[in-house]
Amino acid sequence: MSGRPEDAGDFDGAGDFDGVADEADPSSVSQDGSDPASASTSASAGGKLVLVGTPIGNLGDASERMQRAIATADVIAAEDTRRFLSLTQRLELTHTKRVISVFDHNEQSRAPELVELIRSGQTVVLLSDAGMPAVSDPGYRVVKACAEAGLPITSTPGPSAVLMALAVSGLPSDRFSFEGFLPRKSGARKTLLEELRGEKRTMVFFESPHRIADTMDDFLTVMGPDRPMSISRELTKTYEETLRGTVSSLRDLAADGLRGELTLVLAGATAVETAPEDHLDAVGELVESGVRAKDAAGQIAKQYGLSKREIYEAWLHR
C-alpha cells in the first residue's frame, strides 16, 4: 500500500496533532545542544530498525510501547523534527539525544546512513508526523534498504486512519484495498477510478479537503450515483465525523467542500451476470483507439471479472 508523495503535504496519511506547527524542520536537532554524532550505542543487543506508529490526533492513543520505544532508542528518524519534539513535550517523554529528519525529499539519501547506524549496533526508531510510517508516509525506502541489508526490522503498531475509517464505514471489511492518495488532476483521477470500477473489494482512499468536491464529481461520473460509500474526517479528534450514503448523496454534501483530513471508503462492485458478447462494443472502442484486440479483451475482462479468452473468442466470432 503505497501513497503518492506529491500529496503528502496535504494529508500525511493518518492525520496530525491539533495545534502542532507544520514548519520545515532542520535536518538534525539535539535537545541538549550536544554533537548529534555522539549518539549512544546499544550494548545489550545488535542494532535494529523500529517503525513506530504515533497518534493520528488524540494523544490518548499513545501506547506504552510507543513511548518506551522512543525513550530507549539511540536515534530517532522523524518526518518533521519539530513536530516530534512537540509530541514528546506534550507526552512528557525523555528520549535520545539525536533526532534526524527523514522526509519524502531526503529519505533516499538518508537510507544508507541509517543502515550504517543500525549495522554499528544502534536502534533507530522511524516515525512520521502521525500514523504508521511507510504507509502513505515516509519510511518505505528506509525499510527497503534495511531489508536488503539483512538488518532486523520490527514495529510498534499505532492508530490507523485506514482501518478506523473502514471499521466505522458500515461497508464490507473482510476484504479491502488501500489506494492511498488520489491523483491531483481530474484526468489522472478518472483514469485510476476507471481501472478500479470493477474492483469487488471495498476501497479506501485519502483526499484533501480542497479537492473533495471535484473528486466526488469524478466518483459520480465513473462509479455512478448509487455506489455506497462513506467519508470520515478528523478521525480521533474533537470534530470527528463519518458521513455515510451513496456517491450521489455524499457528492451533494461535499459540493461546498468539507473541512479536515478525509478518508474515503467506497463499496466494491457487485457481481453482475453478463455474457462476453455484452462487452464487444467496449472492446471495439479500445480497438479503434489503437489497442490490440487481445489486449482490449484483457482490459475488459479485468474490469468486469470475466474470462479474457471468452471475450477474445467472442470478438473473433462476432
For each residue, the residues with C-beta under 8 A, 3 or more apart:
1: 135 136 162 178 180
2: 136 140 180
3: 7 8 13 135 136 137 180 181 206
4: 7 8 136 180 181 182 183
5: 8 104
6: 181 184
7: 3 4 10 11 181 182 184 206 208
8: 3 4 5 11 12 13 104 136 137 138 181
9:
10: 7 181 208 210 211
11: 7 8 181 206 207 208 261 262
12: 8 15 16 79 128 129 130 131 136 137 261
13: 3 8 128 130 131 132 135 136 137 161 180 206
14: 56 128 130 131 132 135 136 137 159 160 161 162
15: 12 56 57 130 131 161 234 235 236 237 261
16: 12 20 22 56 57 83 129 130 261
17: 20 55 57 59 83 86 87 90 129 130
18: 57 237 238
19:
20: 16 17 83 86 87
21: 82 83 86
22: 16 80 83
23: 80 82
24:
25: 29 78 80 81 82 83 101 103
26: 29 81 101
27: 100 101 106
28: 36 81 98 99 100 101
29: 25 26 36 81 85 99
30: 33 34 35 36 97 98 99
31: 85 95 97 99
32: 97
33: 30
34: 30 38 97
35: 30 38
36: 28 29 30 39 97 98 99 100
37:
38: 34 35 97 98
39: 36 74 75 96 97 98 117 122
40: 74 96 97 122
41: 74 120 121 122
42: 45 46 47 74 121 122 123
43: 121
44:
45: 42 48 121
46: 42 121 152
47: 42 74 117 118 119 120 121 122 123 124 151 152
48: 45 118 123 124 151 152 153 154
49: 114 118 124 126 142 143 146 151 152 153 154
50: 69 73 123 124 125 126 153 154 155 156
51: 126 127 132 133 134 139 143 153 154 155 156
52: 66 69 70 125 126 127 133 155 156 158
53: 66 127 131 132 133 155 156 157 158 159 160
54: 62 66 87 127 128 129 130 131 158 159
55: 17 58 59 60 61 62 130 158 159 236
56: 14 15 16 61 130 131 158 159 160 161 164 235 236
57: 15 16 17 18 61 130 234 235 236 237 240
58: 55 61 159 236 237
59: 17 55 62 90 91
60: 55
61: 55 56 57 58 158 159 236
62: 54 55 59 66 67 91
63: 66 67 156 157 158
64: 67 68
65: 68 69 156
66: 52 53 54 62 63 69 70 156 158
67: 62 63 64 70 71 91 93
68: 64 65 71 72
69: 50 52 65 66 72 73 125 156
70: 52 66 67 73 76 88 93 95 96 125 127
71: 67 68 93 94 95
72: 68 69 123
73: 50 69 70 76 95 96 123 124 125
74: 39 40 41 42 47 96 98 117 122 123 124
75: 39 96 98 99 100 114 117 122 123 124 125
76: 70 73 84 95 96 98 99 100 124 125 127
77: 100 101 102 110 114 124 125 126 127 142
78: 25 81 83 84 99 100 101 102 127 128
79: 12 83 84 101 102 103 127 128 129 133 137 138
80: 22 23 25 83 84 101 103 129
81: 25 26 28 29 78 84 85 99 100 101
82: 21 23 25 85 86
83: 16 17 20 21 22 25 78 79 80 86 87 129
84: 76 78 79 80 81 87 88 99 127
85: 29 31 81 82 88 89 99
86: 17 20 21 82 83 89 90
87: 17 20 54 83 84 90 91 93
88: 70 84 85 91 92 93 94 95
89: 85 86 92 93
90: 17 59 86 87
91: 59 62 67 87 88
92: 88 89
93: 67 70 71 87 88 89
94: 71 88
95: 31 70 71 73 76 88 99
96: 39 40 70 73 74 75 76 99 125
97: 30 31 32 34 36 38 39 40
98: 28 30 36 38 39 74 75 76
99: 28 29 30 31 36 75 76 78 81 84 85 95 96
100: 27 28 36 75 76 77 78 81 110
101: 25 26 27 28 77 78 79 80 81 106
102: 77 78 79 106 107 110 114 126 138 139 142
103: 25 79 80 106 107 138
104: 5 8 107 138
105:
106: 27 101 102 103 109 110
107: 102 103 104 110 111 138 139 140 141 142
108: 111 141
109: 106 112 113
110: 77 100 102 106 107 113 114 142
111: 107 108 114 115 141 142 144 145
112: 109 115 116 145
113: 109 110 116 117
114: 49 75 77 102 110 111 117 118 124 126 142 145 146
115: 111 112 118 119 145 146 149 151
116: 112 113 119 120
117: 39 47 74 75 113 114 120 122 124
118: 47 48 49 114 115 121 122 123 124 146 149 151 152
119: 47 115 116 149 151
120: 41 47 116 117
121: 41 42 43 45 46 47 118
122: 39 40 41 42 47 74 75 117 118
123: 42 47 48 50 72 73 74 75 118
124: 47 48 49 50 73 74 75 76 77 114 117 118
125: 50 52 69 70 73 75 76 77 96
126: 49 50 51 52 77 102 114 133 134 139 142 143
127: 51 52 53 54 70 76 77 78 79 84 133
128: 12 13 14 54 78 79 131 132 133 137 138 139
129: 12 16 17 54 79 80 83 137
130: 12 13 14 15 16 17 54 55 56 57
131: 12 13 14 15 53 54 56 128 135 137 158 159 160 161
132: 13 14 51 53 128 135 137 155 157 158 160
133: 51 52 53 79 126 127 128 137 138 139
134: 51 126 137 138 139 140 142 143
135: 1 3 13 14 131 132 139 160 162 178
136: 1 2 3 4 8 12 13 14 180 181 206
137: 3 8 12 13 14 79 128 129 131 132 133 134
138: 8 79 102 103 104 107 128 133 134 141 142
139: 51 102 107 126 128 133 134 135 142 143
140: 2 107 134 143 144
141: 107 108 111 138 144 145
142: 49 77 102 107 110 111 114 126 134 138 139 145 146
143: 49 51 126 134 139 140 146 147 153
144: 111 140 141 147 148
145: 111 112 114 115 141 142 148 149
146: 49 114 115 118 142 143 149 151 153
147: 143 144 150 151 153
148: 144 145
149: 115 118 119 145 146
150: 147
151: 47 48 49 115 118 119 146 147
152: 46 47 48 49 118
153: 48 49 50 51 143 146 147
154: 48 49 50 51
155: 50 51 52 53 132
156: 50 51 52 53 63 65 66 69
157: 53 63 132
158: 52 53 54 55 56 61 63 66 131 132
159: 14 53 54 55 56 58 61 131 164 236
160: 14 53 56 131 132 135 163 164
161: 13 14 15 56 131 164 165 206 232 235 261 263
162: 1 14 135 165 166 178 204 263
163: 160 166 167
164: 56 159 160 161 167 168 232 235 236 263
165: 161 162 168 169 204 230 232 235 242 263 264 265
166: 162 163 169 171 173 176 202 204 265
167: 163 164 173
168: 164 165 230 232 242
169: 165 166 173 202 229 230 232 242 244 265
170: 230 244
171: 166 202 228 229 230 265 266 267
172: 175 176 202 267 268
173: 166 167 169 176 202
174:
175: 172 200 201 202 268
176: 166 172 173 201 202 203 204
177: 199 201 202 203 204
178: 1 135 162 203 204
179: 182 192 196 203 204 205
180: 1 2 3 4 13 136 205 206
181: 3 4 6 7 8 10 11 136 205 206 207
182: 4 7 179 189 192 205 206 207 211 215
183: 4 188 189 191 192
184: 6 7 188 189 211
185: 188 189
186: 189 190 214 217 218
187: 190 191
188: 183 184 185 191 192
189: 182 183 184 185 186 192 193 215 218
190: 186 187 193 194 218 221 222
191: 183 187 188 194 195
192: 179 182 183 188 189 195 196
193: 189 190 196 197 218 219 222 223
194: 190 191 197 222 303
195: 191 192 303
196: 179 192 193 199 203
197: 193 194 222 223 269 303
198: 269 302 303 304 305
199: 177 196 203 268 269
200: 175 268 269 270 271 305
201: 175 176 177 268
202: 166 169 171 172 173 175 176 177 265 266 267 268
203: 176 177 178 179 196 199 265 266 268
204: 162 165 166 176 177 178 179 263 264 265 266
205: 179 180 181 182 263 264 265 266
206: 3 7 11 13 136 161 180 181 182 261 262 263 264
207: 11 181 182 211 212 215 262 264
208: 7 10 11 211 212 261 262
209: 212 233 257 258 259 260 261 262
210: 10 257
211: 10 182 184 207 208 214 215
212: 207 208 209 215 216 231 254 257 258 262
213: 216 217 254 255 256 257
214: 186 211 217 218
215: 182 189 207 211 212 218 219 254 264
216: 212 213 219 220 247 250 251 254 255
217: 186 213 214 220 221 251
218: 186 189 190 193 214 215 221 222
219: 193 215 216 222 223 227 229 247 251 266
220: 216 217 223 224 225 247 248 251
221: 190 217 218
222: 190 193 194 197 218 219
223: 193 197 219 220 227 247 266
224: 220 227 247
225: 220 246 247 248 251
226: 246 247 248
227: 219 223 224 246 247 266 267
228: 171 244 245 246 266 267
229: 169 171 219 244 245 246 247 250 264 265 266 267
230: 165 168 169 170 171 242 243 244 245 250 264 265
231: 212 242 243 250 253 254 258 262 263 264 265
232: 161 164 165 168 169 235 240 241 242 243 262 263 265
233: 209 239 240 241 242 243 258 259 260 261 262 263
234: 15 57 237 238 239 240 241 259 260 261
235: 15 56 57 161 164 165 232 240 261 263
236: 15 55 56 57 58 61 159 164 240
237: 15 18 57 58 234 240 260
238: 18 234
239: 233 234 259 260
240: 57 232 233 234 235 236 237
241: 232 233 234 260
242: 165 168 169 230 231 232 233
243: 230 231 232 233 250 253
244: 169 170 228 229 230
245: 228 229 230 248 249 250 253
246: 225 226 227 228 229 249 250
247: 216 219 220 223 224 225 226 227 229 250 251 266
248: 220 225 226 245 251 252
249: 245 246 252 253
250: 216 229 230 231 243 245 246 247 253 254
251: 216 217 219 220 225 247 248 254 255
252: 248 249 255
253: 231 243 245 249 250 258
254: 212 213 215 216 231 250 251 257 258
255: 213 216 251 252
256: 213
257: 209 210 212 213 254
258: 209 212 231 233 253 254 262
259: 209 233 234 239
260: 209 233 234 237 239 241
261: 11 12 15 16 161 206 208 209 233 234 235
262: 11 206 207 208 209 212 231 232 233 258
263: 161 162 164 165 204 205 206 231 232 233 235
264: 165 204 205 206 207 215 229 230 231
265: 165 166 169 171 202 203 204 205 229 230 231 232
266: 171 202 203 204 205 219 223 227 228 229 247
267: 171 172 202 227 228 229
268: 172 175 199 200 201 202 203
269: 197 198 199 200 272 305
270: 200
271: 200 305
272: 269 304
273:
274: 278 279 304 306
275: 278 314
276: 279 280 306 307 310 311 313 314
277: 280 314 318
278: 274 275
279: 274 276 282 283 300 304 306 311
280: 276 277 283 284 311 314 315 318
281: 284 285
282: 279 285 286 300
283: 279 280 286 287 293 296 297 300 311 315
284: 280 281 287 288
285: 281 282 288 289
286: 282 283 289 291 295 296 299 300
287: 283 284 290 291 292 293 296
288: 284 285
289: 285 286
290: 287
291: 286 287 295 296 299
292: 287 295 296
293: 283 287 296 297 312 315 316
294: 297 298 308 312
295: 286 291 292 298 299
296: 283 286 287 291 292 293 299 300 315
297: 283 293 294 300 301 308 311 312 315
298: 294 295 301 302 308 312
299: 286 291 295 296 302 303
300: 279 282 283 286 296 297 303 304 306 311
301: 297 298 304 305 306 307 308 310 311
302: 198 298 299 305 308
303: 194 195 197 198 299 300
304: 198 272 274 279 300 301
305: 198 200 269 271 301 302
306: 274 276 279 300 301 310 311
307: 276 301 310 311
308: 294 297 298 301 302 311 312
309: 312 313
310: 276 301 306 307 313 314
311: 276 279 280 283 297 300 301 306 307 308 314 315
312: 293 294 297 298 308 309 315 316
313: 276 309 310 316 317
314: 275 276 277 280 310 311 317 318
315: 280 283 293 296 297 311 312 318
316: 293 312 313
317: 313 314
318: 277 280 314 315
